[in-house]
Amino acid sequence: QVQLVESGGGLVQPGGSLRLSCAASGFTFSSYAMSWVRQAPGKGLEWVSDITSSGLTNYRDSVKGRFTISRDNAKNTVYLQMNSLKPEDTALYYCNAGNDWGQGTQVTVSS
């Protein structure tokens, strides 16, 4: 069955960086667009970024220029490099492929 396992979250100071990873299995990874979605405390799900099977990328305006999504089809993994992190980036970050979701990885930006 489909499995999406996120990792790389943590506590970081404002201005810091983190790289999230999502290891995928159970489907033909290279054929699917992949997304990162986040949920801040007390708020709804918020799309962050996605990457198509051909490598085209999209970002929400608030993370453009700070976040970079990438994929390694040989490793069945999608990444989210997050730089210049802000307190408002604090959220549980989920990896998404179609109707399938990972368990999330917590990112906390605080001094």
Protein Blocks (a to p, Z undefined) as FASTA:
>chain_A
ZZdddehiacddehiacddddddehiafklpccddddddehiacddfbdcdfkopacddf
klgokaccdddfklopacdddehiafklgccddddehjaccebjaddddZZ
